[in-house]
Amino acid sequence: MALLDVILGYDCNLGCDYCTITPEMRRRAMPPERVLAAMRSARAQGYDEISFTGGEPTIRPDLVPLLRAAKALGFTDLKVQTNGLLLGPPGNLQRLLDAGLTRLHVSIHTHDERRYDALVQREGAWPMMVAGLDAAVRSGVTLAVDLILKEDTYRALPDAVRWLAGRGVKALNLWYVSLTDGNAANVASLPRMTEVAPVMAEAFRLGRELNLEVRSLHVPRCLLGADHDRAFDPGAGRVMVVSPEATFELKDSRLAGQTHVAACEGCRFREVCPGVRPDYLARHGEAELKAVPP
């Protein structure tokens, strides 16, 4: 895999209560000329997959032309990461597919109708998200759902797995809330991983039962027990991120695990585990982490 991850900008049609994007960041965006230059450069370096993220990429009026340009340049896998609100209206998703879209990641934040609008801080957003998610399932496009694990959502994870499986979703990625930038002061949102792990174990079990692949993106393998194979490190491959202010490898992102602690030495997963995020260690320390013997 050689993936170009393009953060088009930070503006969004939601205001999620855990979002790391600050009001100042929302004003930053990449002009289409710079996006095109980054795509050409990446293709020359052998990158063959591309992802458009944000913020919310579907609010960009030039998303369709950018997808067409990416396809014309020879990218073979074209992904959009979205909250799904604009996928439901007739014709919207089809325009993306016609432009070359091959993969969708829909961030549902929480499946719970009672909590969704409060979490995203937009009244009436839940039915829009559901309509977009259902449109994605019906289209047959390769689809994964992203769900956030934080203090007020993780306990409902098994119910979310059942809800998603019932809607025809086949892949679920579990993101762990981060205390960076706009969410840095919201320390109460970050639960201990040892408290969340048993709920994740039940979600993994249900996923196997309901034919829904569930993966963990940020919890180290040592805390997943028998489900350690469910850990997924997006930065393990060749992934270059282009953002409005910088270009960097995904493994160097502050949202990725970067720190190995004393307990990591001698662990059977030391060579494949990216470590723990610094923001987590600053909040909860390293006492939870235990080396798994070879």
Phi, psi and omega in degrees: 000135172225103191248131170261117182257109186257114173272100187295325181176176186250359179290155185205156176268009173232169177224062188305140187289352178248004189296139179276351182280128180272163176304323179294320180296329182300339180276353183268136177204156177266131174293153183301329180297320179289323177298314180298320179295320179295322179294316179297316179298317181295319178297322178295336179265005175095008177285130184239357176237151181219145178229130175256119182231187179206217020040206179239107185293334185287351175274355177281123179293345181260013181297316180298311176300325179292322175297317178299318180295319179297318178296318180295329179283348176106008173295132186261342178231116186241115186245146171234131175258123190213159172277354172085355186297330183262008179274340185285318181304139183306133175094336186296308181294321182298325178297322178293318179295318180295331180280349177126358180305131177241347186212139178235136166243121181249120179272112181264351176066298172208147180277346190284115182301324182292332185257339190300306185299324178292321182293316183272354177057048175210115181292136179081012183280331187302310179296332176292318178297315181297318179298319178293318179297314180296323178297321179296317179297314182297327185292336183083002178296149176300124192226137169227145176257138175251132182229138184269136174257113175216178191305323184259012178236333193293330182293337180269007184303314179302320177295324178296320178299315179297317181297315181292316178299322179294338179266001176094009178286141184244353182215135182224127175251133182257115178262141180257129185305145183240142177262068179230154175047244187294341180252011186300323184274352184272059188296333181292345181283345187260103179279162174291140181295329179292338175280328183276330187305316179298325178290322176297321179301320177293323177295319177298318180297314180296323178301316178297321182290324187256010178062045177232118182284120181248127181234149176254131185261340189227350180272126182298152182301327183297338181263357181264354177059230183294345180262023183301336179287353178275354178286136181228127179251100182300334182274004181288333179270193179270099183230119177252129180257130174244120181238171179302336183244349185199163171235130185202163175284142183301326181297342179265002180292147177291344178272001178254155175296131184230346191242127170259135182255181184302323182293343180288334181292129181087357179285142182295340182259009187304321186281341182249350182269129180283353181098198185244147178294140179301325181295328178290315180298323179295330181273315190242353181075190186246008186297333182289335188279130180228133179295136175267121184299152177302000000 
